[in-house]
Amino acid sequence: MLALPIVTTRNLETVPTGGQNFIEYVLEFIRDLTRTQMGEEEYLPWVPFIGTMFLFIFVSNRSGALFPWRIIQLPHGELAAPTNDINTTVALASLTSVAYFYAGLHKRGLSYSGKYIQPTPVLLPINISEDSTKPLSLSSRLSGNISADESVVAVLVSPVPLIVPVPMMPLGLFTSAIQALIFATLAAAYIGESMEGHH
């Protein structure tokens, strides 16, 4: 991931072609995604965070979709996409939680905690549980979908390794891209929501 932008942007051109064009397209995609969820004024400092999340998850998912690593058994576990493991997705979701709490406190100061009693203090337990379930839903959704996709491919590869799994692999590639997009979009939406004022 690091080598690709370094190699393709050595000789920058005013009118991009080839690798430079691809890198600029990816950057614009991530920037537009972040801007859509956070708004024109707040999005720019968060582009690196959302971009890192998206690219890490996308490449991790793809590594499992391109080759069914799960069929290779290890003495203590299995080879699989990193996002197949709940520990990885919980870590990513926890980083997102820290990011949106930080964004809210940085933007609104201690008044950020007032959102938990809006519009009425009766909703305090519900508002707290909502923030508590965000990391759970983010991590479970990503891990569950990638694990299910890899399980399907692994089952199909076992009896007929060359023919049957081929139609499933493009579907796995599509699923991996969608899951990365969903995670990054929700992360940006949560951060954007934490920076908004009370309505």
N, C-alpha and C positions, 0 to 999 in steps of 0.2 A: 504493500500500500504506500509506503514511504518512497520506494524507488520510482514508482510510476510518475508521480508529479515532478520529481527531481529531474528525471531523464527527459520528460516531454516538455519541460519549460526552461531548458537550458538556453535556447535561443528564441526568445519571445518575439513574435511577429505582431504587427498592427492588425493584420487580417489573419486570425488563427486558422491553422490547418492541422489535420491529423491528430496527434496526441494532445497538443495544446487545445485544440477545439473541444476534445472530449473532456479534458480537465475543467475547462471553463464552463462547459455544459453542466457538469456535476456540481460545481460551485454555485452556479446560478440556480440550479434546482433546489439545493439546500437553503440558499439565501431566500428564495421565494417562499419555500415551505415555512421557514421561520418567520418571515414578514407577515404571511397570511395569518398565522396563529397569534402573533404578539403585537402586531400593529407597526406602523411606519416609524414611530418615535423610539420604541424600546427594543427592536429586534436585533440590531447590529452587534452588540456585545455577546449575544447568545448564539450567534451563527457557529463559532468553533465548537461549542458544547453540543449543540444539536447535530452538527455535521459529524462529529466524532462518534456520537451514539449511532447515527444512521449507518455510517460506513462500517463501524465495527460489527454491528448486528448483521448488516447485509453480507459482508464477507464471511462472517462466521456461519450464517445460514447457508450461504452458497457452498462453503467447503463441505457441508453435509449433503447438499443436493447434487453436486457434480459427481460424487462418488459415494456409494453406500458404505461408508466406513464402519457402520454398525455391525456388519457381518463379520468383521475381524474381531475375534474374541481375545482378550488379554487375560493374564492370570488374575488381575485384580481390577476388573471393570471392562470397559469397551471403548473402542474408538468411535467417536461421534462428533457432530458439530458442537462447538463450545456452548451454543445457546440451547442445546438439548438438555444441558445440566441446569437444574433449578438454582444451584448456587451461583452460576454466572448471571442468570436473569434477575435473581434477587439483588445481586450486587449492582447491576445496572439500574434497577428500579430504586434502590436505596440512594444511589447518586442523584437520580432524578428528584427524589423527595428532598434531599439536602439542597438541591439547586432551587426548587420552588420555594422552600422556606427562606433560603438566603435572599432570593429575588424579592420576596414580599417584605422582609425585614429591611433590606437595603433601600428599597423604593419608598416604603411607607413608615418605616421606623416601628416603634412599639404600637402604633395604632393598627398595625397589621393583625394583632391578636384580637382586635375588636370584631373581625369578620366572623368569629365563632359565636357571637351573640347577636348576629344580624339575621333576620329582622327582629327577632325576639330572643331573650335569654333562654327561653324554653327549648330552643333548638340547639343548645350547646352540645349535648351528647351526640346528636345526629351530625352536626358539623365536624366534631372531632372524629367520629367514626368514618366520615367520608374521607378525610385526609388519611386516616389509617388504612383504608382499603385500597387507596390508589396504588401503592407499591405492590400490594398483593395481586391486584388484577393485572397490572402490567407484567409482572414476572410470571404469573401462572399462564396467562394467554400466550406469551411468547414461547415459554418452555413446552407447554402442552401441544401447541400446533407443530413445532419443529420435531418434537419427539414422535408425534403421531405420523408425520410425514415420513420420517426415517424408518419407523416401524413397518409401514406399508411397503416401502421400497425393499427393506431387508427381507420381509416375508416373500415378496415376489421374486427376489434374486435367488433365494435358497433353492427352489426346485428347478427353475429355468433361468440361469444367470444371463443369457445373452439376448433373449427375444422379448419376453413378457415385460421386464421392467422399463424398457425404452420409452413407451408412451407416458409412464409415470414420472420420469425424470424431468421433462420440461414442465410438468405440473408442479413438481417440487421446486424448480427454479422460480416459477411464478409465485408460489407460496412464500418462498424465502424473501423475495423482494417486497411483497405485500406486508409481511410481518415487520420488516425493518421500517417500512413507511409508516405503519400504524403506530409503532412504538415511538418513533421520532415525532410524529404529529401530535400524539397525546402528551409527550414530554413538553413540547413547545406550548401546547394549549394550557397545560397545568401551570407552567412558568408564567405565561401571559396572564392567566387568570389571577395568579397571586399578586401581580403588580397592578391590577386594576383597583380603582377606588370603590367604595361601597355605593350601590345604586338603590 
